[in-house]
């Protein structure tokens, strides 16, 4: 490929996470938007759900003059939407569609999907209906736009993300066969479910039957739409080689292209500002820890953390806690360790006793009750993190060289305790640890190294595999990222490996720390969208060629 790539005239991309910050896909799309906007100049249009209705969406800026002639015509035809700009670098056009009106047609929509593409919606429950009605509405929006502005000579891409957008893609495939379709599964619904249900995924992957597992795990409808979309799409993609294997085994379809997740580093502060923000982050983390535990930690403490979605096993939160527990008895540890778990739980409210201590400005030498957590939870007695800490008898005692604190809230800057955003806090770490068991890509370690924080991950994460590929071998912590080998059954080895790596890092000289941090920074720059976007252009080409072949093969009428 290269110079001969077909390039689209228009790209439509739909996702539940357009202007809707709920997970990692938001980061994928919102950081990639700038690069695509620079290339296509308002010919890239993102379509998301209008979850906000009458409320103001914090990620969207409405523009009533934008595409107003089409919007008026679409509204008269029964499509309700808001058009404006996604408030991210690049400010691409975003269309938020109100899909609620399609619930009245739900049964007919599902019946047509079965007749045309064998999509089984019979066992739908939970968020299936909501996602499908949005997806269908998104397809209708693209059809309306194309009929209003474009003729069939234009090269158009419709890019759908995750099973939630499959129904709309199939609608486009049926109604507008000249539109080239692209489907990205960021993680198969069955693979995630197998891993989340404590079943071994990797050793048995070759033996699992996706349809059978869908029945066993009550995932039939989600699996069906995902599988049929992969089957009928022009270009089927995923985000890493590890998930590509999953797609082949569980969806019975090889991917046409792997699209690794890049990012933009324009949110990383530079020079003196970086140094200042790092000092502020460390001070805040240490102040909160000291107020909670009545301790006297200073800036020499080694700060480590894990973060991400609250998937206790999949994200490796369990093995992280186990590693910190073993580190308590490690005789080679050269520094005190302050460890954080930054995953949002069923949070109730910030602790008033902790807020009072922080506001007083005084120092305390006695711990608060339950000196393990910054915010009360609604389910304190059933929470996995709290349960494991109690089981291991980890209570942040005065003489413990490793202290572990649970921050169970979204770090938006308004949590009541830290009151700093995640990006303003992450650069205060010395190490970040993400020992994932199931991780198709892994944005958290990529973000960490962008802030010059060396990190630990595993080769079951797409990012970890990519790092090893760049290194040409197994990457170590001095390289900026330690990639630990992980399998279905080596939990204990992984815990020991994390413990040993933290212990090793605690003995590093200033020069070695500086080298590890510089290597982390260098590595992050190899994952910028300016490098990874070429994979998308190649995927667009594959889809456009397939669509052109389909149209050419259609019988001509006289």
N, C-alpha and C positions, 0 to 999 in steps of 0.2 A: 504494500500500500504506500501512501505518501502523497505525491502531487496529484495522482489520478483519483483521489477520493471524491465521491459525490458529496456535495454540501447542500443541506436543506435550505429552502427559502424561509421556512417558518418551523419553529420547534414549540410544541405545547408539552408542558410537563405537569403531571398531576400527582398529588400526594396528600394524604391526610395531614401532613406536617408543613404544608405551605402556610406561612403566617400563623402557625399553630405549634408552639414550642413544647413538644411532649416527649421527645426522644432524640436519638442520634441522627435520624434521617433529616431532622431540621438542620443539624450542623452540616450534613453532606450537601443539601440543596442550597442553603443560605450562603455558604462559603463559596460554592461553585458558581453562584449566580453572577458574580462580578466578571468572571472570565468569559462566561457565555454572553453576557450583556455587551461586553466590549466587542465581541466578534459579531453578534447578530443585531445589535442596535435596535432594541424594541421589537425584534422578530422572535424573541424568546418570551413566551408567556407562561407564567406559573398559575395553576388552578388549585385552589384549596377549599375546604369547607367553611361556610360562614357560621362558625360555632358561636359567634359573638352576638349575632342578630342586632338588637338595638344598641348594645354596648359598644364602646370604642375598643377596637383591637389594637394592642400596644405595638404590634409588629407591622401594621398596615396603615398607609396614608391614602385615603380615598381621594380620587380626582374625578369630579362629575363631568368634566369636559373631555376626558380621555375616552376615545372610541364611542362617543356619545350617540352617534347615528346608529351604530350597530346595537348598542345596548337598548335603545328605544324600540327597535324592531324586535329584538330578542324578548324584551319584556312583554310586548304585545302578543308574542307567540307563546307566552307562558313561562319563560325562564326568568327567574328572579336572581339578580346578582349585584355585587358591588365591584367596581373596577378602580384600580389605583396603583400604588407602588408598594412593593415589599420594602420595608424600612431596614434594609441591609446594604452593605457596600455594593455599588452598581445600580441600586434602585430599579430592579426590573419590573415590568408590568405584572401585576398580580390580579387575579379574578377570584373573588370569594363567592361561591355559589350557595344559595339556599336550596337544599335538596328536600325539604320536608314535604313539599307538595307531591312528591312522587310516591310517598307511602301508600296513597290511594290506589296506585297502579301496581303495587308490589307483586301481587300474585301473577299478574299478566307478564310483568318483566321477568320474573323467575321462570315462568313457563316457556317464554321465548328463548331464554338462555339455555334451558334444557333441550328444547327442540333443535336449536341451531348448533350448540357447542357441548351438549351433554354435561352442563354444569348442574350439580345436585345441590339445590338449596333447601331440600326437604327437611334436613336436620339442623337448620339454622337456629342459632340462639345468641344471646348476648349482643355483641357489637356488630354482628354480621349484617343485620338489616341496615343499621345506620351507615356503615361503610359502603354497602352496596348501593344504597340510594344516592349517596354522595358520588360514587363512582359513575353511576348511570347519568346523573346530572352533569358531571364533568364531560362525559362523552357527548351529551346533547349540546353543551356549550361550544365544544370544538366544531361539531357539525354545523351549528348555526353560524359561527365565525367564518368558516370556510365557504359556506354557501353565500354569505353576504359579501365577502371581500375577495375571494380567490377563485380561480378556475382550476381545472384539473391538471393544467400544465405545471402548476407550482409544486415544488418538492416539499412535502409537509411531513414532519415527524410527530407522532404522538407517543410520549414517553410516560409510562405508568410505573409507579413505585409500590411494591408490596401487594399482597393479595387484595388489600382493601380497594385497589383501583382496577382490578382485573375486569370487572363487569363492564366498565366504561370502555376499556380497550377492545373487548370483544364486540361491543356495540359499534365502535368505529370500524372494526375489521369487517363487519357485516354491511354497514350502511355506506361506508366510504372506502372501498377496497383500494383506491389509489393512494390513500394515506399510509405511510410506512409506520409500523408500530414497533415499539421497543419496550420491553418489560424487565425491570430489575427486582429480583427478590434479594433483600438485604439479609434475610435469614429465613429458611423454610419454616412454615408453621409447625410441621411435624418434627423437624430436627430440634427446634427450640422446646417443643413439648416433651419429646423423649428425654432430653437433657434435664428439663425442669422437673420431671417426674422421677428423678434419680435412677433412670435406666442407663446402662452403659451404651453410649452412642457409637464410639469410634471402632472398637474391636468387632462390633456386630453390624456395622453399617452395611456391609456387603449382603448380609442376610435379612435385613429388615425389608418388608414390603410396605411401601408408603400407604397404600389403600387399606391394608389390614391394620396398620398402626393407627390410621385415622379413625377406624371404627372402634378400636380398643380405647383410644384416648378421647373419644367423643369430639373429634375434630373434622368430621366428614365434609361439611360444607366449606369450611375455610380451605381444606386441602383440595377439594374439588375445583374451586375457582382458581386456585394457584396453579394446579396441575394443568387444567385446560387452557389457561392463559399462556402458560409456558409452551404448550403444544401448538397453539395457533398463532403465536406472535411471530413477527418477521425477524426480530433479533432478541434472543433470550440472554440476559446477563445477570451476573451476581458480582459480589465485591471482593472475593478472594478465592484462591485455589481450594482452600479447605471447604468453603461452601459450595464450590463447583462440584466437588465429589458428592456432597450431600444432595445436590439437585439431581445428579445423574441417578443416584440410588433410590431416592425417595419420590422424585417427580418423574422418573423414567425419561428424562430429557437432558442431553448434554447442553451446557451453555455455549452460546456462540462467541461470547467475549467476557473476559473478567475486567471489571471497572473498579480498580482500587480507589479508596476514598482519600482524596487530598484535602488540603485546607488552605486558607489564607492566613498569613501571620501578621496582618495589619493591626490586630488587637494586642500584640505583644509590645509593651513599652520598651523604649530604647535608652541607652546611656544612663545619665544621672537619674532619670525618672524611674528606670528599672530598679536601680539600687535603692532609691527612696521607697518604692512600693514594696520591695522585698523586705526591707527593715520594718515597715509598717505592718505587713502581714505576719511576720514572725512575732512582733511585739503583741499583736492582738491575740494570736493563737496561744502564746505563752501566758498572757494575762488571764485569759479565760480559763486555761488549765490550772493556774495557780489559785484563782478564786474558787474554782470548783473543788479542788483537792486539798486546799490549804498547804500547798507545796511552795518551794522556793526555786523553781527552775529558772535558769538564765539563758542567755542567747547561745551558750555553748551546747545546749541540748540538741540532739539529732531529731529533727522533725520528719516524720514519715506519714503517709496517708494512703488510703484507697478510696475510690469514689465511683459513682455511676448509679445505674438502676438497682433497685433492691431485689436482685435475683441472687439469693443467698449462696446457692451452689454454683450456678452458671457463671457468676462474676467472680467467684473465688473468695467471697467474704469469709466463708468458713475456714478455708485454709490460711487466710491472712491472720485471723484470730489465733489459730493453732500455732502459727509461726511466731507471733508475738508472745504467746504463752511459753514456748520453748526458749525464746530469747531471754526470758526472765532468769533462766538458769545457765546462760551461756557465759563461760568464764573468759572468753576472748573479747567480750564487748568492752570497748574503750570509752564509750560515752553513755550518758543517760539518754533514753529514747522516749520521745513523746509521739505516740501513734494516734491517728484519727481514723474513724470510719465515717465517711461523708456520703451516706446514702439516705434518701428521703424515705422515712417510715410513715406509719399512721400517726403523724405528729399531732399533739394536742395544743400545748402552749409553751412558750419559753418559761423556764423556771424563774419564778419571782425571787426566790432566795438567792439565786445566782446573779440576777439582774441587780439586786440590792447591793451585793458585794462589789460588783463591777462599778456601779455608780458611786460607791463610797470612796473609791480610790485608795482604800486601806489595804494592808497586807494581813493575811490570816494564816494561822498555823494549825487550824483544825479543818478537816474535810466537811463538806455538806453531806447530808444523807444521800445515799446512792451516788457516789462521786464518779460515776461512769458515763453520765449522759447530761446533755445541755438543755434538752426540751423534754417535757413529759409526753408520754405516748398514750394513746387511747387503749392500747393493748399491751401494757407493760409486761403482764405475766405470760403472754403468748408470743412475744416478739422473739425472733430467732437470734438476733445479736445478743440481746439481754440474757436469753436463756443459755446461750453458750458461755458467755462471760461468767454467769453464776455457776454453771456446771464445772468450769475450769477453776473456780474460786479466784477469779481475777477481780480484785477490789481496789486497785490503785493504792496499796498500802504505802506508808511513808518510806519504807526501806526498799521498795521495788524499784529496780533500775529501768524498768519498762512500764510506762503508764499508757493506758489505752482509753480513749474517750470517743463516745458515739455522738455524732452530730446528725440527728435524724431528720433534717429539714432541707428544703431547697435553699441553696445559698444565693439568694437574689439581692442581698444587701439590706433586706428588711425582716430578718428572722427574729430580731429582738435580743440576740446574744452576740453573735459575731458582727452582724450588720455590715458585712463586706461581701461582695460578689465572689463567686467561685474563681473567676479569672484573677481577681485581686488577691485571693488567698493562696492559689496553687503555687505561685512563684515563691512563697515563703517556705516551701518544703525543701528538705535536703534530698529525699528520695520519695518517689511515688511507686506504689506496688499494686499491680493488677493481675493477679494469678488466675486468669479466667479458665474455666472448663469449657464454656461455650461462648465464643466471641467471633462472629463472622469477620469483623474488621477490628475495631478497637480505637475509638477516638480519644479516650482518656489518656492512654500513654503517648499518643501523638501530640496532644495538647501539652502534656507535661514537658516533653523534650523541647517543644517550641519555647517554653519558659526556662530553658536551660536546666531543668530538673531531671537528673538521671532516673531511670525507672526500671522496674522489674515487670516482665510479662511472661507469657508462655507461648509455646509453639502450637497451641490449640487456638490462638488468636490469629486472624489474618494478618494483623500488623506485625506480630511476632515472627511469623513466617517471612514476611517481606523484609524485616530487619536482617534475618539470617541470610536471605538471598543477597541483599546489598553487601553484607559483610563477607559473603562467600564461605561461611562457616557459622559456628555457634557464637553469637555475640555475647560479650561479657560486660560487666557494669562499667569498666574503664572506657568501653566503647560508647557509653551513653545509655545503652539499653542492655540489661541482662535478660536473655531469653532462656527460660527454664523448660526443659522437656517435660511434657505432661501427658499422661495417658488416662484411661478409664480407672486405673487401679493404683497409681503411685502417689496418692494424696500425701502420705507420710514423707516420702522423699521430697515432694514439692515444698512442704512445710520446712523441712530441714534446709533445703536449698535457699529458701527465702531468709531463714534465720542466719545461715552462714554468710549470705551476701550482705545483709545489713551489718553483721559483725565485722566483715571485711572492710566495708565502707567506713565504719566508725574509726578504723585505724588509719585511714588515708591521711597523708600530709596535705597541706594547703595546695601544693603543686599538683598532686594527684586528683584532688577534688576539682581544681580548675580545669584539668585535662578532661575529666569525665563530663563536666558541664559544657565545655567547648565542643566535645564530640557529640553530645546530645543535641546541641544547637545546630551543628553541621548536618547531622542526620535528618533533623526536622525539615531542613531546607530542600532535601531531596524528595519530600512528599508534598511540595506545593502544587496547587492546581495547574500552574504553568507547565509542570512536567506531566501530570496525570491526565490532563484534559484530552490529550491525543487519543487515548483509549476510547473516549466518547465519540470523537470524530470518526474513528474507525467503525464503531458500532452504528452510528448514523448511516455510514456508507453501506454496511451490510444490510440494514433495514431498507434503505432506498433501492438497492439493487433487487432485493427480493420483491418489493412492491412493484417495481418496473416490470419484472419478469411475470408477475401475476397479471398485470394489466395486458401485457403483450400476448399472453396465452389465452386471453378471453376471446371467444368467437366474435367476429365483427358482424354487425347487422347491416343489411342493405335496404 
